[in-house]
């Protein structure tokens, strides 16, 4: 299960246990229908007339509204339909069935209706108009200026939806009666909600055109609520990627870890239907209301309105976006984005407000989570910053030392918009919840599931036990393997850290262990792997070495990888001591060096039989190496979810370049062989707008010296039934041994590009996956024991590759039940080798939007 989603899914599960009780309110509920087709209308605006209280219909057209307001009139409004007013019956429950009639509007004497009309692009004035807007969008871009700056305030809230009185009466919910004191009312939907997280930030943004640079100087940060359950940095990085700033004027809009086609994209006229709705006033300027819907409602696009001035500048004054009812998007029940723009004296576009509201649901029957991010902008300027040295400081985000320690007076003076009274009581509410044992112990379990570690103290734990997912595993050599470990935290020392584990196998009856000490040259908040790393580490380890099974994003002791399709016996014992230095920079550049001594010991499954010059062989118990490794990595703009032991990529949008070299000299530091190994790597995600994306991983390497087979290049073979990146699903462990190689791993995710167009199938919300992995390898004569003396003979089942590459392809379906991915994989080459799988089914848990 991808770690980056566990926390948020766990959050939804946890908070479903919490009840709520609202104040006594008048209730209105019902359904809104198309008067012609009889189908429910999604996301219709429902407002109490004369107030800002209201809601929107759900994906099927249903709505419910609770309000103490004395208003007796409901106003229903929706794109392409006549507005409708309904009089409420006072002092009683109102159950309504509301029919809305589509609006007919003329486009050059052709009557067009939204829905099942015959839409044409040729000669359509709406299409001609939007093309003029697309052509003009670059002229108004503030980033055409040499310098651009502004002040930005952001408030993000998460709240539980539909906290009504009915839930309070159910079972265990009675224990939480005090929550009625914290129930708020959403000013977007009008529903009772319970705020669980509120975050505010204040920053100044500075942009320079040449050389291009953008810096964000954060002067204030304030958090309250459940954020402490998760890695602070991980949560913020994840949310920034999920709810990114929406730049309508780009072709693609990154949102929910996907790419949506902008209505102002150059391919917009081929993706959207456009309608000239009406002429309206926006802040005193006459504007054209341009409505739009995607041709295919399951695709990643929007419905909504653009309000564009009628002059020759085609200036966008206001934006209202929603997602289509049938969009192939998980966990998002509804979304609305509202943006407003001001015009500088020279016509430059200046954003003044960006408001996004999202309703998340884990299941259709859950009430879900309401998220709202409101961003306001002011003090726009095109002047050079007073302190231009800000562009020379490392990192894109510069957080001032006092940013997290401001008092309430600071926020009263600097907030762009007021904060609600109930939003300020989130911490007090959580404190009362933790006094209830049911909530307290559930929260502790969630913390363990999210972090993988058990703290030894309720707060500021100095030592944590774990990771827990490595406690039990197994392989052919050790049998059942038990492991226990622990690590210190920054609460013991924010620069000096220690970690270790002990493991025992029931079959080999050997004790394995590891111990490490790391000194960080910069202060840490929680653990030593926080970005940026600048540290020195010493480690000593004795454990098994699973040759050709080194996975990227999980530990070898992961219990879920213990179920294998083949006998897992390509195992040796490895004893090593390492001294490492690592340094990361905000630019995305990092480097490291490791001094290592290791001794690898043969087993009955992987014997070291050395071929002598007289043709005889002798058994070698072990060999030793003293080596130096150098590493370079460049990943500008990389985004990941930080855990204690791994960095899980949130996206692969940023290119990643790697270069490493290992060098050893025989007789130096106990090395038995001369050894030089060089590896190169490249990784990148390529988006195809509405047609999905492809993840590309390319690698190549060479070993320059004569060495025994454990030091050769051994491809990663995936012996489990799970899907693992950068490994071969149908290759056996140590099947091929090379001293030169080039590999590729290509995965195409269609995002429903085909399934969204198939009747019935599109209702399942499945998505297509295609994979193509390959390896071209070569073994020189000097490293071939059949042609060169003094080498270890290859174990049975290990081969030299021929002139053709190893290749496998897969066809898969993801988003099955929202979280399963199945791939069926075929082996294309070397199918004639004994004891190989030529095809097979693989599975993984894949939570994504």
ChimeraX attribute file (.defattr): number of C-alpha atoms within 10 A of each C-alpha:
attribute: neighborCount
match mode: 1-to-1
recipient: residues
	/A:1	11
	/A:2	16
	/A:3	20
	/A:4	23
	/A:5	19
	/A:6	16
	/A:7	21
	/A:8	15
	/A:9	15
	/A:10	17
	/A:11	19
	/A:12	19
	/A:13	15
	/A:14	15
	/A:15	17
	/A:16	15
	/A:17	12
	/A:18	21
	/A:19	26
	/A:20	27
	/A:21	26
	/A:22	24
	/A:23	16
	/A:24	11
	/A:25	14
	/A:26	16
	/A:27	15
	/A:28	18
	/A:29	15
	/A:30	15
	/A:31	20
	/A:32	25
	/A:33	20
	/A:34	17
	/A:35	14
	/A:36	10
	/A:37	10
	/A:38	11
	/A:39	14
	/A:40	21
	/A:41	20
	/A:42	23
	/A:43	27
	/A:44	22
	/A:45	18
	/A:46	24
	/A:47	23
	/A:48	23
	/A:49	18
	/A:50	12
	/A:51	10
	/A:52	13
	/A:53	22
	/A:54	25
	/A:55	22
	/A:56	24
	/A:57	24
	/A:58	20
	/A:59	17
	/A:60	16
	/A:61	20
	/A:62	20
	/A:63	23
	/A:64	22
	/A:65	24
	/A:66	23
	/A:67	19
	/A:68	11
	/A:69	13
	/A:70	11
	/A:71	16
	/A:72	13
	/A:73	15
	/A:74	17
	/A:75	16
	/A:76	24
	/A:77	17
	/A:78	18
	/A:79	19
	/A:80	19
	/A:81	18
	/A:82	14
	/A:83	15
	/A:84	15
	/A:85	16
	/A:86	14
	/A:87	12
	/A:88	17
	/A:89	12
	/A:90	11
	/A:91	10
	/A:92	10
	/A:93	12
	/A:94	17
	/A:95	14
	/A:96	16
	/A:97	11
	/A:98	18
	/A:99	18
	/A:100	21
	/A:101	16
	/A:102	18
	/A:103	14
	/A:104	14
	/A:105	17
	/A:106	12
	/A:107	15
	/A:108	10
	/A:109	7
	/A:110	9
	/A:111	11
	/A:112	17
	/A:113	17
	/A:114	20
	/A:115	12
	/A:116	8
	/A:117	9
	/A:118	9
	/A:119	15
	/A:120	11
	/A:121	14
	/A:122	8
	/A:123	10
	/A:124	16
	/A:125	15
	/A:126	20
	/A:127	22
	/A:128	14
	/A:129	17
	/A:130	24
	/A:131	17
	/A:132	13
	/A:133	19
	/A:134	19
	/A:135	12
	/A:136	16
	/A:137	18
	/A:138	15
	/A:139	14
	/A:140	19
	/A:141	14
	/A:142	21
	/A:143	18
	/A:144	13
	/A:145	14
	/A:146	15
	/A:147	20
	/A:148	20
	/A:149	23
	/A:150	18
	/A:151	19
	/A:152	22
	/A:153	21
	/A:154	20
	/A:155	21
	/A:156	19
	/A:157	20
	/A:158	23
	/A:159	24
	/A:160	25
	/A:161	24
	/A:162	29
	/A:163	25
	/A:164	20
	/A:165	17
	/A:166	12
	/A:167	16
	/A:168	21
	/A:169	13
	/A:170	11
	/A:171	9
	/A:172	12
	/A:173	15
	/A:174	15
	/A:175	17
	/A:176	17
	/A:177	13
	/A:178	14
	/A:179	20
	/A:180	18
	/A:181	15
	/A:182	20
	/A:183	23
	/A:184	21
	/A:185	22
	/A:186	21
	/A:187	12
	/A:188	16
	/A:189	25
	/A:190	22
	/A:191	23
	/A:192	25
	/A:193	24
	/A:194	31
	/A:195	28
	/A:196	22
	/A:197	22
	/A:198	25
	/A:199	17
	/A:200	20
	/A:201	20
	/A:202	23
	/A:203	23
	/A:204	18
	/A:205	16
	/A:206	23
	/A:207	23
	/A:208	21
	/A:209	13
	/A:210	9
	/A:211	9
	/A:212	11
	/A:213	14
	/A:214	18
	/A:215	21
	/A:216	22
	/A:217	18
	/A:218	22
	/A:219	17
	/A:220	21
	/A:221	19
	/A:222	17
	/A:223	19
	/A:224	19
	/A:225	22
	/A:226	17
	/A:227	17
	/A:228	12
	/A:229	17
	/A:230	19
	/A:231	19
	/A:232	15
	/A:233	15
	/A:234	21
	/A:235	19
	/A:236	14
	/A:237	17
	/A:238	23
	/A:239	13
	/A:240	15
	/A:241	18
	/A:242	16
	/A:243	18
	/A:244	15
	/A:245	16
	/A:246	17
	/A:247	14
	/A:248	17
	/A:249	17
	/A:250	17
	/A:251	18
	/A:252	24
	/A:253	23
	/A:254	18
	/A:255	17
	/A:256	19
	/A:257	18
	/A:258	22
	/A:259	21
	/A:260	20
	/A:261	25
	/A:262	24
	/A:263	32
	/A:264	21
	/A:265	22
	/A:266	18
	/A:267	17
	/A:268	21
	/A:269	20
	/A:270	12
	/A:271	21
	/A:272	25
	/A:273	21
	/A:274	29
	/A:275	26
	/A:276	20
	/A:277	20
	/A:278	12
	/A:279	15
	/A:280	15
	/A:281	12
	/A:282	16
	/A:283	10
	/A:284	7
	/A:285	13
	/A:286	16
	/A:287	23
	/A:288	23
	/A:289	22
	/A:290	21
	/A:291	24
	/A:292	26
	/A:293	23
	/A:294	23
	/A:295	15
	/A:296	17
	/A:297	19
	/A:298	23
	/A:299	24
	/A:300	27
	/A:301	26
	/A:302	25
	/A:303	21
	/A:304	23
	/A:305	24
	/A:306	21
	/A:307	24
	/A:308	25
	/A:309	22
	/A:310	14
	/A:311	10
	/A:312	9
	/A:313	15
	/A:314	21
	/A:315	23
	/A:316	25
	/A:317	23
	/A:318	21
	/A:319	19
	/A:320	18
	/A:321	20
	/A:322	20
	/A:323	26
	/A:324	24
	/A:325	20
	/A:326	17
	/A:327	20
	/A:328	24
	/A:329	23
	/A:330	19
	/A:331	18
	/A:332	19
	/A:333	22
	/A:334	22
	/A:335	19
	/A:336	19
	/A:337	20
	/A:338	17
	/A:339	23
	/A:340	18
	/A:341	18
	/A:342	17
	/A:343	15
	/A:344	13
	/A:345	7
	/A:346	7
	/A:347	14
	/A:348	19
	/A:349	21
	/A:350	20
	/A:351	21
	/A:352	17
	/A:353	18
	/A:354	20
	/A:355	20
	/A:356	22
	/A:357	21
	/A:358	19
	/A:359	21
	/A:360	22
	/A:361	20
	/A:362	19
	/A:363	13
	/A:364	9
	/A:365	7
	/A:366	14
	/A:367	17
	/A:368	23
	/A:369	26
	/A:370	26
	/A:371	21
	/A:372	22
	/A:373	20
	/A:374	19
	/A:375	23
	/A:376	20
	/A:377	19
	/A:378	16
	/A:379	10
	/A:380	17
	/A:381	16
	/A:382	16
	/A:383	12
	/A:384	14
	/A:385	16
	/A:386	7
	/A:387	7
	/A:388	11
	/A:389	8
	/A:390	16
	/A:391	19
	/A:392	9
	/A:393	12
	/A:394	12
	/A:395	15
	/A:396	15
	/A:397	15
	/A:398	16
	/A:399	16
	/A:400	13
	/A:401	10
	/A:402	11
	/A:403	16
	/A:404	15
	/A:405	11
	/A:406	13
	/A:407	9
	/A:408	9
	/A:409	8
	/A:410	11
	/A:411	18
	/A:412	12
	/A:413	8
	/A:414	12
	/A:415	17
	/A:416	18
	/A:417	13
	/A:418	9
	/A:419	14
	/A:420	10
	/A:421	10
	/A:422	15
	/A:423	22
	/A:424	16
	/A:425	17
	/A:426	20
	/A:427	18
	/A:428	12
	/A:429	19
	/A:430	18
	/A:431	12
	/A:432	13
	/A:433	18
	/A:434	14
	/A:435	10
	/A:436	12
	/A:437	11
	/A:438	14
	/A:439	19
	/A:440	14
	/A:441	12
	/A:442	14
	/A:443	19
	/A:444	15
	/A:445	13
	/A:446	19
	/A:447	20
	/A:448	17
	/A:449	17
	/A:450	22
	/A:451	21
	/A:452	19
	/A:453	20
	/A:454	20
	/A:455	22
	/A:456	12
	/A:457	10
	/A:458	8
	/A:459	8
	/A:460	13
	/A:461	16
	/A:462	16
	/A:463	21
	/A:464	18
	/A:465	19
	/A:466	22
	/A:467	23
	/A:468	19
	/A:469	17
	/A:470	21
	/A:471	16
	/A:472	19
	/A:473	21
	/A:474	23
	/A:475	22
	/A:476	16
	/A:477	23
	/A:478	19
	/A:479	15
	/A:480	16
	/A:481	22
	/A:482	18
	/A:483	21
	/A:484	17
	/A:485	20
	/A:486	20
	/A:487	22
	/A:488	23
	/A:489	24
	/A:490	19
	/A:491	16
	/A:492	14
	/A:493	17
	/A:494	19
	/A:495	20
	/A:496	21
	/A:497	20
	/A:498	19
	/A:499	19
	/A:500	19
	/A:501	18
	/A:502	17
	/A:503	20
	/A:504	20
	/A:505	20
	/A:506	14
	/A:507	14
	/A:508	13
	/A:509	12
	/A:510	13
	/A:511	14
	/A:512	18
	/A:513	19
	/A:514	18
	/A:515	18
	/A:516	18
	/A:517	17
	/A:518	19
	/A:519	19
	/A:520	20
	/A:521	14
	/A:522	12
	/A:523	17
	/A:524	20
	/A:525	14
	/A:526	21
	/A:527	22
	/A:528	26
	/A:529	17
	/A:530	18
	/A:531	15
	/A:532	16
	/A:533	19
	/A:534	21
	/A:535	20
	/A:536	19
	/A:537	18
	/A:538	18
	/A:539	18
	/A:540	18
	/A:541	19
	/A:542	20
	/A:543	19
	/A:544	20
	/A:545	17
	/A:546	19
	/A:547	19
	/A:548	24
	/A:549	22
	/A:550	18
	/A:551	15
	/A:552	15
	/A:553	15
	/A:554	16
	/A:555	15
	/A:556	18
	/A:557	20
	/A:558	16
	/A:559	16
	/A:560	16
	/A:561	18
	/A:562	20
	/A:563	16
	/A:564	15
	/A:565	14
	/A:566	15
	/A:567	13
	/A:568	21
	/A:569	17
	/A:570	23
	/A:571	24
	/A:572	21
	/A:573	17
	/A:574	19
	/A:575	19
	/A:576	18
	/A:577	18
	/A:578	18
	/A:579	18
	/A:580	18
	/A:581	19
	/A:582	17
	/A:583	17
	/A:584	17
	/A:585	16
	/A:586	16
	/A:587	14
	/A:588	16
	/A:589	16
	/A:590	19
	/A:591	18
	/A:592	18
	/A:593	19
	/A:594	19
	/A:595	17
	/A:596	20
	/A:597	19
	/A:598	21
	/A:599	17
	/A:600	20
	/A:601	20
	/A:602	18
	/A:603	16
	/A:604	11
	/A:605	15
	/A:606	18
	/A:607	20
	/A:608	25
	/A:609	19
	/A:610	20
	/A:611	19
	/A:612	15
	/A:613	10
	/A:614	7
	/A:615	8
	/A:616	10
	/A:617	17
	/A:618	11
	/A:619	12
	/A:620	13
	/A:621	12
	/A:622	15
	/A:623	17
	/A:624	19
	/A:625	24
	/A:626	25
	/A:627	24
	/A:628	20
	/A:629	18
	/A:630	17
	/A:631	16
	/A:632	16
	/A:633	19
	/A:634	20
	/A:635	19
	/A:636	16
	/A:637	15
	/A:638	16
	/A:639	20
	/A:640	19
	/A:641	21
	/A:642	23
	/A:643	20
	/A:644	16
	/A:645	16
	/A:646	15
	/A:647	19
	/A:648	18
	/A:649	17
	/A:650	21
	/A:651	17
	/A:652	18
	/A:653	18
	/A:654	17
	/A:655	16
	/A:656	20
	/A:657	18
	/A:658	18
	/A:659	18
	/A:660	18
	/A:661	18
	/A:662	18
	/A:663	15
	/A:664	21
	/A:665	17
	/A:666	15
	/A:667	12
	/A:668	13
	/A:669	16
	/A:670	17
	/A:671	19
	/A:672	16
	/A:673	21
	/A:674	18
	/A:675	21
	/A:676	20
	/A:677	20
	/A:678	17
	/A:679	18
	/A:680	17
	/A:681	18
	/A:682	18
	/A:683	20
	/A:684	18
	/A:685	19
	/A:686	16
	/A:687	17
	/A:688	12
	/A:689	18
	/A:690	20
	/A:691	17
	/A:692	20
	/A:693	20
	/A:694	20
	/A:695	18
	/A:696	18
	/A:697	19
	/A:698	18
	/A:699	19
	/A:700	18
	/A:701	21
	/A:702	20
	/A:703	23
	/A:704	16
	/A:705	15
	/A:706	21
	/A:707	21
	/A:708	19
	/A:709	22
	/A:710	18
	/A:711	17
	/A:712	20
	/A:713	22
	/A:714	20
	/A:715	25
	/A:716	24
	/A:717	23
	/A:718	26
	/A:719	24
	/A:720	19
	/A:721	18
	/A:722	20
	/A:723	19
	/A:724	20
	/A:725	16
	/A:726	21
	/A:727	21
	/A:728	25
	/A:729	30
	/A:730	22
	/A:731	23
	/A:732	25
	/A:733	25
	/A:734	24
	/A:735	21
	/A:736	25
	/A:737	25
	/A:738	24
	/A:739	24
	/A:740	20
	/A:741	21
	/A:742	18
	/A:743	20
	/A:744	20
	/A:745	20
	/A:746	18
	/A:747	21
	/A:748	21
	/A:749	20
	/A:750	21
	/A:751	26
	/A:752	27
	/A:753	20
	/A:754	14
	/A:755	21
	/A:756	24
	/A:757	15
	/A:758	11
	/A:759	8
	/A:760	10
	/A:761	12
	/A:762	18
	/A:763	14
	/A:764	14
	/A:765	22
	/A:766	24
	/A:767	22
	/A:768	21
	/A:769	22
	/A:770	18
	/A:771	19
	/A:772	17
	/A:773	21
	/A:774	21
	/A:775	21
	/A:776	18
	/A:777	25
	/A:778	21
	/A:779	20
	/A:780	15
	/A:781	11
	/A:782	15
	/A:783	24
	/A:784	22
	/A:785	18
	/A:786	13
	/A:787	10
	/A:788	16
	/A:789	19
	/A:790	16
	/A:791	22
	/A:792	25
	/A:793	19
	/A:794	24
	/A:795	16
	/A:796	10
	/A:797	14
	/A:798	15
	/A:799	15
	/A:800	15
	/A:801	18
	/A:802	12
	/A:803	9
	/A:804	12
	/A:805	18
	/A:806	21
	/A:807	20
	/A:808	22
	/A:809	19
	/A:810	21
	/A:811	17
	/A:812	19
	/A:813	20
	/A:814	26
	/A:815	24
	/A:816	15
	/A:817	12
	/A:818	20
	/A:819	15
	/A:820	17
	/A:821	23
	/A:822	21
	/A:823	22
	/A:824	17
	/A:825	23
	/A:826	20
	/A:827	22
	/A:828	14
	/A:829	14
	/A:830	16
	/A:831	15
	/A:832	8
	/A:833	12
	/A:834	8
	/A:835	10
	/A:836	16
	/A:837	17
	/A:838	18
	/A:839	17
	/A:840	15
	/A:841	16
	/A:842	18
	/A:843	18
	/A:844	17
	/A:845	17
	/A:846	18
	/A:847	21
	/A:848	18
	/A:849	17
